[in-house]
Amino acid sequence: MAITPGMTAGGSASSSSAGITKEESKVIFASSLGTVFEWYDFYLYGSLATIIAKQFFIGDPTTTFIFALMAFGELFGFAGVLLALPASAVLMVGFRHVRAHYLRSSFYNAERT
């Protein structure tokens, strides 16, 4: 028998299958709205990049477009964000782990006395 949403591994219905709470729906709405604004910003800049680039950068169209992307930070910034967010999450978990060991160690207890 397959496990479906709202069921436990034993096959019985879970007690918390009441649905999404009001607070959870607020979080989902806020995060969705933030994502829409962010992608709208990308769309606007992508649509206007060549027009704005002609005003600020002089040269052939390819160079102008590359400079426009570099000025906004899209060329390397997007890839950097994709790498930086998971790396920072790993570092945060590592720091918490090290901090927990330090707080349980004799070094921390010796400093407090």
Phi, psi and omega per residue, in radians:
M1 nan 2.334 -3.126
A2 -1.416 2.574 3.091
I3 -1.514 2.157 3.130
T4 -1.871 2.844 3.100
P5 -1.012 2.363 -3.141
G6 1.629 0.078 3.132
M7 -2.101 2.646 3.050
T8 -1.575 3.041 -3.135
A9 -1.125 -0.449 3.122
G10 -1.313 -0.209 3.125
G11 1.768 -0.096 -3.141
S12 -1.584 2.771 3.137
A13 -1.249 2.439 3.120
S14 -1.392 2.737 -3.076
S15 -1.393 -0.273 -3.092
S16 -1.797 0.677 -3.141
S17 -1.706 0.599 -3.095
A18 -1.377 -0.298 -3.135
G19 2.002 -2.886 -3.096
I20 -1.499 2.342 3.104
T21 -1.356 2.954 -3.136
K22 -1.128 -0.663 3.128
E23 -1.168 -0.704 3.106
E24 -1.134 -0.676 3.121
S25 -1.185 -0.564 3.054
K26 -1.136 -0.735 3.135
V27 -1.132 -0.775 3.123
I28 -1.083 -0.766 3.134
F29 -1.111 -0.785 -3.111
A30 -1.138 -0.733 3.139
S31 -1.204 -0.640 3.088
S32 -1.151 -0.723 3.119
L33 -1.118 -0.719 3.086
G34 -1.097 -0.690 3.105
T35 -1.152 -0.712 3.107
V36 -1.079 -0.786 3.118
F37 -1.090 -0.713 -3.131
E38 -1.129 -0.794 -3.141
W39 -1.232 -0.532 3.047
Y40 -1.128 -0.677 3.080
D41 -1.095 -0.774 3.078
F42 -1.059 -0.729 -3.139
Y43 -1.110 -0.804 -3.140
L44 -1.066 -0.830 -3.130
Y45 -1.147 -0.729 3.121
G46 -1.085 -0.628 3.130
S47 -1.271 -0.619 -3.058
L48 -1.745 0.018 -3.045
A49 -1.077 -0.765 -3.106
T50 -1.229 -0.616 3.132
I51 -1.195 -0.791 3.131
I52 -1.184 -0.648 -3.114
A53 -1.108 -0.607 3.119
K54 -1.117 -0.492 -3.133
Q55 -1.349 -0.540 -3.018
F56 -1.882 -0.533 -3.066
F57 -2.046 2.308 -3.112
I58 -1.866 2.372 3.134
G59 2.603 -2.923 3.134
D60 -1.232 2.792 -3.041
P61 -1.058 -0.605 -3.132
T62 -1.159 -0.813 3.123
T63 -1.118 -0.706 3.118
T64 -1.044 -0.779 -3.128
F65 -1.174 -0.708 3.121
I66 -1.112 -0.742 3.106
F67 -1.134 -0.621 3.103
A68 -1.128 -0.733 3.103
L69 -1.143 -0.702 3.141
M70 -1.187 -0.632 -3.137
A71 -1.114 -0.652 -3.135
F72 -1.463 -0.334 3.127
G73 1.561 0.217 -3.096
E74 -1.362 -0.537 -3.036
L75 -1.083 -0.825 -3.135
F76 -1.944 -0.312 -3.090
G77 -1.165 -0.716 -3.109
F78 -1.153 -0.763 3.104
A79 -1.158 -0.624 3.109
G80 -1.113 -0.687 3.112
V81 -1.160 -0.700 3.140
L82 -1.107 -0.503 3.105
L83 -1.556 -0.623 -3.028
A84 -1.280 -0.645 -3.096
L85 -1.133 -0.864 3.085
P86 -1.138 -0.630 3.130
A87 -1.126 -0.705 3.134
S88 -1.197 -0.584 3.083
A89 -1.133 -0.727 3.107
V90 -1.124 -0.746 3.119
L91 -1.107 -0.698 -3.140
M92 -1.108 -0.742 3.101
V93 -1.113 -0.725 3.107
G94 -1.098 -0.755 3.125
F95 -1.100 -0.707 3.111
R96 -1.123 -0.687 3.124
H97 -1.118 -0.817 3.137
V98 -1.132 -0.717 -3.130
R99 -1.119 -0.694 3.111
A100 -1.102 -0.713 3.097
H101 -1.149 -0.682 3.132
Y102 -1.132 -0.741 -3.121
L103 -1.168 -0.432 3.092
R104 -1.581 -0.106 -3.039
S105 -1.452 2.965 3.119
S106 -1.343 -0.356 3.099
F107 -1.102 -0.790 -3.140
Y108 -1.140 -0.762 -3.125
N109 -1.181 -0.575 3.136
A110 -1.248 -0.601 3.125
E111 -1.201 -0.519 -3.085
R112 -1.338 -0.339 -3.109
T113 -1.591 nan nan
